[in-house]
Amino acid sequence: MTTQTAPTSQNVSTPQTRKPAQTATDVSGVLGADQPAANRGRTSIADVVVVKVASIAAREIPGVYDMGGSLSRTIGAVRDRVPGGRPNVGRGVKVEVGERQTAVDVDLVMEYGTPITDVAHDVRENVVSAVERVTGLEVVEVNVTVNDVHLPEDDSESQSTQSRVE
């Protein structure tokens, strides 16, 4: 009976060390005029930037009627009626932003009749794509919460109570 052994690679027991990639801080610890322009300084992205990008991306998906919980939508309706008031683009979005990563929480109101899981999946994909493309941050998670479903009857009731006289 003969036994065959698998061929072994040479120097298996000796670990190979690779030289780490050189970054701007590796060069004598000082940034200066001898460094490429892209390595001089750092870029910080504010939370509000990620909030706005994520909010716009979520609203682009068919089936999303509104964003935010009931209290934030009520306050938003009052804010929209105030002369000179600007709409809150980031309503319903909360983010945590780190140096290289971000996490996003989105609160939605869906149109009645749309498949909630499909719309949530589409929102998640669009938010990840938009935030990563615009900011360069890695999106580690997008949590979607559906707070309400908008019924078609809700529009007809609000229109009838909105204006009683002309």
ROKOL-547522 format. One record per atom (N, C-alpha, C): atom name; x, y, z; residue number from 0. Coordinates in steps of 0.05 Angstrom, whole numbers, always signed. Each point is the difference from the previous one (the first is absolute). Layout:
+------+--------+--------+--------+-----+
! atom !   east !  north !     up ! seq !
+------+--------+--------+--------+-----+
!   CA !      X !      Y !      Z ! NUM !
...
+------+--------+--------+--------+-----+
END
This chain:
+------+--------+--------+--------+-----+
! atom !   east !  north !     up ! seq !
+------+--------+--------+--------+-----+
!    N !    +17 !    -23 !     +0 !   0 !
!   CA !    -17 !    +23 !     +0 !   0 !
!    C !    +18 !    +25 !     +0 !   0 !
!    N !     -6 !    +17 !    -19 !   1 !
!   CA !    +16 !    +24 !     -2 !   1 !
!    C !    -17 !    +24 !     +8 !   1 !
!    N !    +13 !    +18 !    +12 !   2 !
!   CA !    -14 !    +24 !     +9 !   2 !
!    C !    +12 !    +23 !    -16 !   2 !
!    N !    -19 !    +17 !     -9 !   3 !
!   CA !    +10 !    +23 !    -15 !   3 !
!    C !     -4 !    +25 !    +18 !   3 !
!    N !    +18 !    +17 !     -1 !   4 !
!   CA !     -2 !    +24 !    +15 !   4 !
!    C !     -4 !    +24 !    -19 !   4 !
!    N !    -15 !    +18 !     +9 !   5 !
!   CA !     -5 !    +24 !    -16 !   5 !
!    C !    +25 !    +17 !     -2 !   5 !
!    N !     +4 !    +12 !    -22 !   6 !
!   CA !    +24 !    +17 !     -2 !   6 !
!    C !     -3 !    +24 !    +19 !   6 !
!    N !    +22 !     +6 !    +12 !   7 !
!   CA !     +0 !    +23 !    +19 !   7 !
!    C !    +14 !    +23 !    -13 !   7 !
!    N !     -8 !    +24 !     +7 !   8 !
!   CA !    +14 !    +23 !    -10 !   8 !
!    C !    +25 !     +5 !    +16 !   8 !
!    N !    +18 !    +13 !    -11 !   9 !
!   CA !    +25 !     +5 !    +14 !   9 !
!    C !     -4 !    +22 !    +20 !   9 !
!    N !    +15 !     +0 !    +21 !  10 !
!   CA !     +0 !    +20 !    +21 !  10 !
!    C !    -28 !     +3 !    +13 !  10 !
!    N !    -13 !    -22 !     +5 !  11 !
!   CA !    -26 !     +2 !    +12 !  11 !
!    C !     +2 !     +8 !    +29 !  11 !
!    N !    +20 !     -8 !    +13 !  12 !
!   CA !     +3 !     +6 !    +29 !  12 !
!    C !    +11 !    +28 !     +5 !  12 !
!    N !    +12 !    +12 !    -20 !  13 !
!   CA !    +10 !    +27 !     +5 !  13 !
!    C !    -20 !    +21 !    -11 !  13 !
!    N !    -10 !    +17 !    +18 !  14 !
!   CA !    -20 !    +20 !     -9 !  14 !
!    C !    +14 !    +21 !    -17 !  14 !
!    N !    -15 !     +8 !    -21 !  15 !
!   CA !    +11 !    +21 !    -17 !  15 !
!    C !    -12 !    +26 !     +9 !  15 !
!    N !    +17 !    +19 !     +3 !  16 !
!   CA !     -9 !    +26 !     +9 !  16 !
!    C !     +0 !    +19 !    -24 !  16 !
!    N !    -22 !    +14 !     -2 !  17 !
!   CA !     -2 !    +20 !    -21 !  17 !
!    C !     +3 !    +28 !    +12 !  17 !
!    N !    +12 !    +17 !    -15 !  18 !
!   CA !     +3 !    +27 !     +9 !  18 !
!    C !    -28 !    +14 !     -2 !  18 !
!    N !    -10 !    +13 !    +21 !  19 !
!   CA !    -26 !    +12 !     -1 !  19 !
!    C !     +0 !    +23 !    -20 !  19 !
!    N !    -23 !     +5 !    -11 !  20 !
!   CA !     -3 !    +22 !    -19 !  20 !
!    C !     +7 !    +26 !    +13 !  20 !
!    N !    +13 !    +17 !    -14 !  21 !
!   CA !     +9 !    +25 !    +12 !  21 !
!    C !    -22 !    +21 !     -3 !  21 !
!    N !     -7 !    +13 !    +23 !  22 !
!   CA !    -20 !    +21 !     -1 !  22 !
!    C !    +13 !    +26 !     +6 !  22 !
!    N !    -16 !    +21 !     +0 !  23 !
!   CA !    +11 !    +27 !     +4 !  23 !
!    C !    +13 !     +2 !    +27 !  23 !
!    N !    -10 !    -13 !    +21 !  24 !
!   CA !    +12 !     +2 !    +26 !  24 !
!    C !    +25 !    -17 !     +4 !  24 !
!    N !     +4 !    -20 !    -18 !  25 !
!   CA !    +23 !    -17 !     +2 !  25 !
!    C !    +26 !    +15 !     -8 !  25 !
!    N !     -3 !    +20 !    -15 !  26 !
!   CA !    +24 !    +14 !    -10 !  26 !
!    C !     +9 !    +20 !    +22 !  26 !
!    N !    +18 !     -8 !    +16 !  27 !
!   CA !    +12 !    +16 !    +21 !  27 !
!    C !    -21 !    +14 !    +18 !  27 !
!    N !    -25 !     -9 !     -1 !  28 !
!   CA !    -21 !    +10 !    +18 !  28 !
!    C !     -8 !    +29 !     -6 !  28 !
!    N !    +10 !    +12 !    -21 !  29 !
!   CA !     -5 !    +29 !     -5 !  29 !
!    C !    -11 !     +3 !    -28 !  29 !
!    N !    -22 !    +14 !     -2 !  30 !
!   CA !    -11 !     +6 !    -26 !  30 !
!    C !    +13 !    +26 !     -9 !  30 !
!    N !     +4 !     +3 !    -26 !  31 !
!   CA !    +12 !    +24 !     -9 !  31 !
!    C !     -3 !     +3 !    -30 !  31 !
!    N !    +15 !    +20 !    -10 !  32 !
!   CA !     -2 !     +6 !    -29 !  32 !
!    C !    +11 !    -22 !    -17 !  32 !
!    N !    +16 !    -18 !    +11 !  33 !
!   CA !    +11 !    -22 !    -16 !  33 !
!    C !    -21 !    -23 !     -4 !  33 !
!    N !    -23 !     +2 !    +13 !  34 !
!   CA !    -21 !    -21 !     -2 !  34 !
!    C !    -19 !     +7 !    -23 !  34 !
!    N !    -12 !    -20 !    -12 !  35 !
!   CA !    -21 !     +5 !    -20 !  35 !
!    C !    -23 !    +17 !    +11 !  35 !
!    N !    -12 !    +16 !    -16 !  36 !
!   CA !    -22 !    +17 !     +9 !  36 !
!    C !    -22 !    -15 !    +14 !  36 !
!    N !     -6 !    -24 !     -9 !  37 !
!   CA !    -22 !    -15 !    +11 !  37 !
!    C !     +5 !     -9 !    +29 !  37 !
!    N !    +26 !     -1 !     +8 !  38 !
!   CA !     +7 !     -8 !    +27 !  38 !
!    C !     +3 !    +22 !    +19 !  38 !
!    N !     -4 !    +25 !     -8 !  39 !
!   CA !     +4 !    +23 !    +18 !  39 !
!    C !    -26 !     +7 !    +13 !  39 !
!    N !     -3 !     -7 !    +25 !  40 !
!   CA !    -24 !     +7 !    +15 !  40 !
!    C !    -20 !    -23 !     +1 !  40 !
!    N !    -23 !     +5 !    +11 !  41 !
!   CA !    -21 !    -21 !     +3 !  41 !
!    C !    -27 !    +11 !     -7 !  41 !
!    N !    -18 !    -17 !     -6 !  42 !
!   CA !    -27 !     +7 !     -7 !  42 !
!    C !    -19 !    -10 !    +22 !  42 !
!    N !    -17 !    +18 !    +10 !  43 !
!   CA !    -20 !     -7 !    +20 !  43 !
!    C !    -28 !     +4 !    -13 !  43 !
!    N !    -18 !    -19 !     +4 !  44 !
!   CA !    -27 !     +2 !    -10 !  44 !
!    C !    -19 !     +2 !    +23 !  44 !
!    N !    -16 !    +21 !     +1 !  45 !
!   CA !    -18 !     +5 !    +21 !  45 !
!    C !    -24 !    -20 !     -1 !  45 !
!    N !    -12 !     -5 !    +23 !  46 !
!   CA !    -23 !    -18 !     +1 !  46 !
!    C !    -23 !    +10 !    -18 !  46 !
!    N !     -4 !    +26 !     -1 !  47 !
!   CA !    -22 !    +11 !    -16 !  47 !
!    C !     +3 !     -6 !    -30 !  47 !
!    N !    +24 !     -2 !     -9 !  48 !
!   CA !     +5 !     -7 !    -28 !  48 !
!    C !    -11 !    -28 !     -6 !  48 !
!    N !     +8 !    -19 !    +17 !  49 !
!   CA !     -9 !    -28 !     -4 !  49 !
!    C !    -30 !     -2 !     +4 !  49 !
!    N !    -12 !    +16 !    +19 !  50 !
!   CA !    -29 !     +0 !     +4 !  50 !
!    C !    -14 !     +9 !    -26 !  50 !
!    N !     +9 !    +21 !    -12 !  51 !
!   CA !    -13 !    +11 !    -24 !  51 !
!    C !     +2 !    -19 !    -23 !  51 !
!    N !    +24 !    -11 !     -4 !  52 !
!   CA !     +4 !    -19 !    -23 !  52 !
!    C !    -18 !    -25 !     +4 !  52 !
!    N !     -1 !    -11 !    +24 !  53 !
!   CA !    -16 !    -23 !     +5 !  53 !
!    C !    -30 !     +6 !     -3 !  53 !
!    N !     -8 !    +23 !     +9 !  54 !
!   CA !    -29 !     +8 !     -2 !  54 !
!    C !     -8 !     +2 !    -29 !  54 !
!    N !    +16 !    +13 !    -16 !  55 !
!   CA !     -7 !     +4 !    -28 !  55 !
!    C !     -1 !    -28 !    -14 !  55 !
!    N !    +19 !    -17 !     +7 !  56 !
!   CA !     +1 !    -26 !    -13 !  56 !
!    C !    -24 !    -17 !     +8 !  56 !
!    N !     -9 !     +2 !    +25 !  57 !
!   CA !    -23 !    -15 !     +9 !  57 !
!    C !    -26 !    +10 !    -14 !  57 !
!    N !     -2 !    +26 !     -3 !  58 !
!   CA !    -24 !    +11 !    -12 !  58 !
!    C !     -3 !     -6 !    -30 !  58 !
!    N !    +22 !     -7 !    -13 !  59 !
!   CA !     +0 !     -6 !    -28 !  59 !
!    C !    -15 !    -27 !     -6 !  59 !
!    N !     -3 !    -17 !    +20 !  60 !
!   CA !    -11 !    -26 !     -5 !  60 !
!    C !    -31 !     +1 !     -1 !  60 !
!    N !    -12 !    -11 !    -21 !  61 !
!   CA !    -29 !     -1 !     -2 !  61 !
!    C !    -12 !    -16 !    +23 !  61 !
!    N !    -21 !     +9 !    +12 !  62 !
!   CA !    -12 !    -13 !    +23 !  62 !
!    C !     +5 !    +14 !    +26 !  62 !
!    N !    +20 !    +18 !     +1 !  63 !
!   CA !     +6 !    +15 !    +24 !  63 !
!    C !    -18 !    +25 !     -2 !  63 !
!    N !    -19 !     +3 !    +19 !  64 !
!   CA !    -17 !    +23 !     +0 !  64 !
!    C !    +12 !    +24 !    +15 !  64 !
!    N !    +11 !     -6 !    +24 !  65 !
!   CA !    +11 !    +21 !    +16 !  65 !
!    C !    +21 !    -12 !    +18 !  65 !
!    N !    +14 !    +16 !    +16 !  66 !
!   CA !    +21 !    -10 !    +17 !  66 !
!    C !     -4 !    +12 !    +28 !  66 !
!    N !     +8 !    -15 !    +20 !  67 !
!   CA !     -2 !     +9 !    +28 !  67 !
!    C !    -23 !    -13 !    +15 !  67 !
!    N !     +2 !     +2 !    +26 !  68 !
!   CA !    -22 !     -9 !    +17 !  68 !
!    C !    -23 !    +20 !     +0 !  68 !
!    N !    -21 !     -6 !    +14 !  69 !
!   CA !    -24 !    +17 !     +0 !  69 !
!    C !     +6 !    +28 !    +12 !  69 !
!    N !    +16 !     +1 !    +21 !  70 !
!   CA !     +6 !    +26 !    +13 !  70 !
!    C !    +17 !    +17 !    -19 !  70 !
!    N !    +20 !    -12 !    -12 !  71 !
!   CA !    +17 !    +16 !    -18 !  71 !
!    C !    -15 !     +9 !    -25 !  71 !
!    N !    -19 !    -16 !     -9 !  72 !
!   CA !    -16 !     +8 !    -23 !  72 !
!    C !    -19 !    +23 !     +7 !  72 !
!    N !    -11 !     -1 !    +25 !  73 !
!   CA !    -18 !    +22 !     +9 !  73 !
!    C !    +16 !    +26 !     +2 !  73 !
!    N !    +23 !     -2 !    +12 !  74 !
!   CA !    +17 !    +24 !     +3 !  74 !
!    C !     +8 !    +10 !    -28 !  74 !
!    N !     +6 !    -18 !    -18 !  75 !
!   CA !     +7 !     +7 !    -28 !  75 !
!    C !    -22 !    +14 !    -14 !  75 !
!    N !    -25 !     -9 !     +5 !  76 !
!   CA !    -23 !    +13 !    -13 !  76 !
!    C !     -4 !    +29 !    +10 !  76 !
!    N !     +4 !     +4 !    +25 !  77 !
!   CA !     -1 !    +27 !    +12 !  77 !
!    C !    +23 !    +17 !    -12 !  77 !
!    N !    +23 !    -11 !     -1 !  78 !
!   CA !    +23 !    +14 !    -11 !  78 !
!    C !     -4 !     +8 !    -29 !  78 !
!    N !    -12 !    -18 !    -15 !  79 !
!   CA !     -5 !     +6 !    -29 !  79 !
!    C !    -19 !    +23 !     -4 !  79 !
!    N !    -18 !     +4 !    +19 !  80 !
!   CA !    -21 !    +22 !     -2 !  80 !
!    C !    +10 !    +27 !     +9 !  80 !
!    N !    +22 !     +1 !    +14 !  81 !
!   CA !    +11 !    +25 !    +10 !  81 !
!    C !    +13 !    +14 !    -24 !  81 !
!    N !     -7 !    +26 !     -4 !  82 !
!   CA !    +12 !    +14 !    -23 !  82 !
!    C !    +31 !     +2 !     +4 !  82 !
!    N !    +14 !     -6 !    -21 !  83 !
!   CA !    +29 !     +1 !     +1 !  83 !
!    C !    +12 !    -25 !    +12 !  83 !
!    N !    -16 !    -19 !     +9 !  84 !
!   CA !    +11 !    -25 !    +12 !  84 !
!    C !     +9 !    -19 !    -22 !  84 !
!    N !    +21 !    -13 !     +5 !  85 !
!   CA !    +11 !    -19 !    -20 !  85 !
!    C !     -8 !    -28 !     +8 !  85 !
!    N !     -6 !    -17 !    -19 !  86 !
!   CA !     -7 !    -28 !     +8 !  86 !
!    C !    +25 !    -14 !    +10 !  86 !
!    N !     -4 !    -18 !    +19 !  87 !
!   CA !    +21 !    -15 !    +12 !  87 !
!    C !     +6 !    -24 !    -18 !  87 !
!    N !    +21 !     +2 !    -16 !  88 !
!   CA !     +7 !    -22 !    -19 !  88 !
!    C !     +8 !    -25 !    +14 !  88 !
!    N !    +12 !     +2 !    +23 !  89 !
!   CA !    +10 !    -23 !    +14 !  89 !
!    C !    -19 !    -13 !    +20 !  89 !
!    N !    -25 !     +8 !     -1 !  90 !
!   CA !    -20 !    -11 !    +19 !  90 !
!    C !     -1 !    -31 !     -4 !  90 !
!    N !     +1 !    -14 !    +22 !  91 !
!   CA !     -3 !    -29 !     +0 !  91 !
!    C !    +26 !    -15 !     -5 !  91 !
!    N !    +23 !    +14 !     +1 !  92 !
!   CA !    +26 !    -13 !     -4 !  92 !
!    C !    +18 !     +7 !    +23 !  92 !
!    N !    +12 !    -21 !    +11 !  93 !
!   CA !    +21 !     +4 !    +21 !  93 !
!    C !    +25 !    -15 !     -9 !  93 !
!    N !    +23 !    +12 !     +5 !  94 !
!   CA !    +25 !    -13 !     -8 !  94 !
!    C !    +21 !     +1 !    +22 !  94 !
!    N !    +18 !    -18 !     -2 !  95 !
!   CA !    +25 !     +1 !    +16 !  95 !
!    C !    +23 !     +0 !    -20 !  95 !
!    N !    +17 !    +20 !     +1 !  96 !
!   CA !    +21 !     +3 !    -19 !  96 !
!    C !    +27 !     -2 !    +14 !  96 !
!    N !    +17 !    -18 !    -10 !  97 !
!   CA !    +27 !     -3 !    +10 !  97 !
!    C !    +19 !    +12 !    -20 !  97 !
!    N !    +26 !     -7 !     +2 !  98 !
!   CA !    +20 !    +10 !    -18 !  98 !
!    C !     -3 !    -13 !    -28 !  98 !
!    N !     -7 !    -26 !     +0 !  99 !
!   CA !     -1 !    -14 !    -26 !  99 !
!    C !    -27 !    -14 !     -4 !  99 !
!    N !    -16 !     -2 !    +21 ! 100 !
!   CA !    -25 !    -15 !     -2 ! 100 !
!    C !    -24 !    +16 !    +10 ! 100 !
!    N !    -24 !     -9 !     -8 ! 101 !
!   CA !    -24 !    +13 !    +10 ! 101 !
!    C !    -22 !    -21 !     +2 ! 101 !
!    N !    -19 !     +5 !    +18 ! 102 !
!   CA !    -24 !    -17 !     +3 ! 102 !
!    C !    -24 !    +18 !     -2 ! 102 !
!    N !    -21 !     -9 !    -13 ! 103 !
!   CA !    -23 !    +17 !     -6 ! 103 !
!    C !    -25 !    -14 !    +10 ! 103 !
!    N !    -18 !    +15 !    +13 ! 104 !
!   CA !    -26 !     -9 !     +8 ! 104 !
!    C !    -21 !    +17 !    -14 ! 104 !
!    N !    -19 !    -13 !    -13 ! 105 !
!   CA !    -20 !    +14 !    -16 ! 105 !
!    C !    -28 !     -7 !    +10 ! 105 !
!    N !    -17 !    +20 !     +6 ! 106 !
!   CA !    -28 !     -4 !     +7 ! 106 !
!    C !    -17 !     +7 !    -23 ! 106 !
!    N !    -17 !    -18 !     -9 ! 107 !
!   CA !    -16 !     +4 !    -24 ! 107 !
!    C !    -30 !     -2 !     +5 ! 107 !
!    N !    -15 !    +13 !    -18 ! 108 !
!   CA !    -29 !     -4 !     -3 ! 108 !
!    C !     -3 !    -10 !    -28 ! 108 !
!    N !    -13 !    -24 !     -3 ! 109 !
!   CA !     -3 !    -13 !    -26 ! 109 !
!    C !    -28 !     +6 !    -11 ! 109 !
!    N !     -1 !     -1 !    -27 ! 110 !
!   CA !    -26 !     +1 !    -13 ! 110 !
!    C !    -14 !    -26 !     +4 ! 110 !
!    N !    -26 !     +1 !     +5 ! 111 !
!   CA !    -16 !    -25 !     +3 ! 111 !
!    C !     +1 !    -16 !    -26 ! 111 !
!    N !     +4 !    -26 !     +2 ! 112 !
!   CA !     +0 !    -17 !    -23 ! 112 !
!    C !    +28 !     -7 !    -10 ! 112 !
!    N !    +20 !    +14 !     +8 ! 113 !
!   CA !    +27 !     -6 !     -9 ! 113 !
!    C !    +11 !    -22 !    +18 ! 113 !
!    N !    +15 !    -18 !    -11 ! 114 !
!   CA !    +13 !    -21 !    +17 ! 114 !
!    C !    +22 !    +12 !    +17 ! 114 !
!    N !     -5 !     +0 !    +26 ! 115 !
!   CA !    +18 !    +14 !    +19 ! 115 !
!    C !    +28 !    -11 !     -2 ! 115 !
!    N !     +3 !    -27 !     +0 ! 116 !
!   CA !    +28 !    -11 !     +0 ! 116 !
!    C !    +15 !     +8 !    -26 ! 116 !
!    N !    -14 !     +0 !    -22 ! 117 !
!   CA !    +13 !     +8 !    -25 ! 117 !
!    C !     +8 !    +29 !     +0 ! 117 !
!    N !    -17 !    +17 !     +9 ! 118 !
!   CA !     +6 !    +29 !     +1 ! 118 !
!    C !    +23 !     +4 !    +20 ! 118 !
!    N !     -1 !    -13 !    +23 ! 119 !
!   CA !    +22 !     +3 !    +20 ! 119 !
!    C !    +27 !     -9 !    -12 ! 119 !
!    N !     -1 !    -22 !    -15 ! 120 !
!   CA !    +25 !    -10 !    -13 ! 120 !
!    C !    +10 !    +21 !    -20 ! 120 !
!    N !    -18 !    +11 !    -16 ! 121 !
!   CA !     +8 !    +20 !    -20 ! 121 !
!    C !    +11 !    +26 !    +13 ! 121 !
!    N !    -13 !     +8 !    +22 ! 122 !
!   CA !     +9 !    +23 !    +15 ! 122 !
!    C !    +29 !     -5 !    +10 ! 122 !
!    N !     +3 !    -23 !    +12 ! 123 !
!   CA !    +27 !     -8 !    +11 ! 123 !
!    C !    +21 !     +1 !    -22 ! 123 !
!    N !     -5 !    -12 !    -23 ! 124 !
!   CA !    +19 !     +0 !    -21 ! 124 !
!    C !     +6 !    +28 !    -11 ! 124 !
!    N !    -21 !    +17 !     -3 ! 125 !
!   CA !     +4 !    +26 !    -10 ! 125 !
!    C !    +15 !    +18 !    +20 ! 125 !
!    N !     -6 !     -3 !    +25 ! 126 !
!   CA !    +14 !    +16 !    +21 ! 126 !
!    C !    +30 !     -7 !     +0 ! 126 !
!    N !     +6 !    -26 !     +1 ! 127 !
!   CA !    +28 !     -9 !     +0 ! 127 !
!    C !    +15 !    +11 !    -24 ! 127 !
!    N !    -12 !     -4 !    -23 ! 128 !
!   CA !    +13 !     +9 !    -25 ! 128 !
!    C !     +5 !    +30 !     +0 ! 128 !
!    N !    -21 !    +16 !     +7 ! 129 !
!   CA !     +3 !    +29 !     +0 ! 129 !
!    C !    +20 !    +10 !    +20 ! 129 !
!    N !     -1 !    -10 !    +25 ! 130 !
!   CA !    +18 !    +10 !    +21 ! 130 !
!    C !    +29 !     -8 !     -7 ! 130 !
!    N !     +4 !    -24 !     -9 ! 131 !
!   CA !    +27 !     -8 !     -6 ! 131 !
!    C !    +11 !    +15 !    -24 ! 131 !
!    N !    -17 !     +5 !    -20 ! 132 !
!   CA !     +9 !    +15 !    -24 ! 132 !
!    C !     +6 !    +29 !     +7 ! 132 !
!    N !    -17 !    +13 !    +15 ! 133 !
!   CA !     +3 !    +29 !     +5 ! 133 !
!    C !    +21 !     +6 !    +21 ! 133 !
!    N !     +0 !    -16 !    +22 ! 134 !
!   CA !    +18 !     +7 !    +22 ! 134 !
!    C !    +25 !    -16 !     +0 ! 134 !
!    N !     +0 !    -24 !    -12 ! 135 !
!   CA !    +24 !    -17 !     +1 ! 135 !
!    C !     +2 !    -16 !    +26 ! 135 !
!    N !    -20 !     +3 !    +17 ! 136 !
!   CA !     -1 !    -16 !    +25 ! 136 !
!    C !    -11 !    -27 !     -5 ! 136 !
!    N !     +9 !    -20 !    +15 ! 137 !
!   CA !    -11 !    -27 !     -2 ! 137 !
!    C !    -25 !     -1 !    +17 ! 137 !
!    N !    -22 !     -8 !    -11 ! 138 !
!   CA !    -25 !     -3 !    +15 ! 138 !
!    C !     -1 !    -28 !    +11 ! 138 !
!    N !     +1 !     -2 !    +27 ! 139 !
!   CA !     +0 !    -26 !    +13 ! 139 !
!    C !    -27 !    -12 !     +4 ! 139 !
!    N !    -21 !    +17 !     +2 ! 140 !
!   CA !    -27 !     -9 !     +3 ! 140 !
!    C !    -20 !    +22 !     -6 ! 140 !
!    N !    -23 !     -8 !    -10 ! 141 !
!   CA !    -23 !    +18 !     -4 ! 141 !
!    C !    -24 !    -14 !    +12 ! 141 !
!    N !    -10 !    +10 !    +22 ! 142 !
!   CA !    -23 !    -11 !    +14 ! 142 !
!    C !    -24 !    +15 !     -9 ! 142 !
!    N !    -20 !    -14 !    -10 ! 143 !
!   CA !    -25 !    +12 !    -10 ! 143 !
!    C !    -22 !     -7 !    +19 ! 143 !
!    N !    -14 !    +21 !    +10 ! 144 !
!   CA !    -23 !     -3 !    +17 ! 144 !
!    C !    -24 !    +11 !    -14 ! 144 !
!    N !    -21 !    -16 !     -3 ! 145 !
!   CA !    -25 !     +9 !    -12 ! 145 !
!    C !    -19 !     +8 !    +23 ! 145 !
!    N !     -5 !    +27 !     +2 ! 146 !
!   CA !    -16 !    +10 !    +22 ! 146 !
!    C !    -30 !     +2 !     -6 ! 146 !
!    N !     -7 !     +1 !    -26 ! 147 !
!   CA !    -28 !     +4 !     -7 ! 147 !
!    C !     -4 !     -8 !    -29 ! 147 !
!    N !    -26 !     -3 !     -7 ! 148 !
!   CA !     -7 !     -5 !    -27 ! 148 !
!    C !    -20 !    +22 !     -8 ! 148 !
!    N !     +5 !    +13 !    -22 ! 149 !
!   CA !    -17 !    +21 !    -10 ! 149 !
!    C !    -23 !    -12 !    -16 ! 149 !
!    N !    -25 !     +6 !     +8 ! 150 !
!   CA !    -23 !     -9 !    -13 ! 150 !
!    C !    -10 !    +21 !    -20 ! 150 !
!    N !    -11 !     -8 !    -22 ! 151 !
!   CA !    -11 !    +20 !    -19 ! 151 !
!    C !    -22 !    +17 !    +12 ! 151 !
!    N !    -15 !    -11 !    +19 ! 152 !
!   CA !    -22 !    +16 !    +12 ! 152 !
!    C !    +11 !    +23 !    +17 ! 152 !
!    N !    +25 !     -3 !     +9 ! 153 !
!   CA !    +12 !    +21 !    +17 ! 153 !
!    C !     +2 !    +26 !    -16 ! 153 !
!    N !     +5 !     -1 !    -26 ! 154 !
!   CA !     +2 !    +24 !    -16 ! 154 !
!    C !    -28 !    +14 !     -4 ! 154 !
!    N !    -21 !    -16 !     -5 ! 155 !
!   CA !    -26 !    +12 !     -4 ! 155 !
!    C !    -11 !    +12 !    +25 ! 155 !
!    N !     +6 !    -11 !    +24 ! 156 !
!   CA !    -10 !    +11 !    +25 ! 156 !
!    C !    +15 !    +26 !     +6 ! 156 !
!    N !    +26 !     +1 !     -5 ! 157 !
!   CA !    +15 !    +25 !     +6 ! 157 !
!    C !     -8 !    +22 !    -19 ! 157 !
!    N !     -7 !     -6 !    -25 ! 158 !
!   CA !     -8 !    +21 !    -19 ! 158 !
!    C !    -27 !    +11 !     +8 ! 158 !
!    N !    -18 !    -17 !     +9 ! 159 !
!   CA !    -27 !    +10 !     +7 ! 159 !
!    C !     +0 !    +17 !    +25 ! 159 !
!    N !    +18 !     -5 !    +19 ! 160 !
!   CA !     +1 !    +16 !    +25 ! 160 !
!    C !    +19 !    +23 !     -2 ! 160 !
!    N !    +16 !     +1 !    -21 ! 161 !
!   CA !    +20 !    +20 !     -2 ! 161 !
!    C !    -13 !    +28 !     -6 ! 161 !
!    N !    -18 !     +1 !    -19 ! 162 !
!   CA !    -11 !    +25 !     -8 ! 162 !
!    C !    -31 !     -2 !     +2 ! 162 !
!    N !    -12 !    +14 !    +19 ! 163 !
!   CA !    -29 !     -1 !     +3 ! 163 !
!    C !    -13 !    +22 !    -15 ! 163 !
!    N !    +14 !    +22 !     -3 ! 164 !
!   CA !    -12 !    +23 !    -15 ! 164 !
!    C !    +21 !    +11 !    -19 ! 164 !
!    N !    -11 !    +14 !    -20 ! 165 !
!   CA !    +18 !    +13 !    -19 ! 165 !
!    C !     -4 !    +29 !     -1 ! 165 !
+------+--------+--------+--------+-----+
END
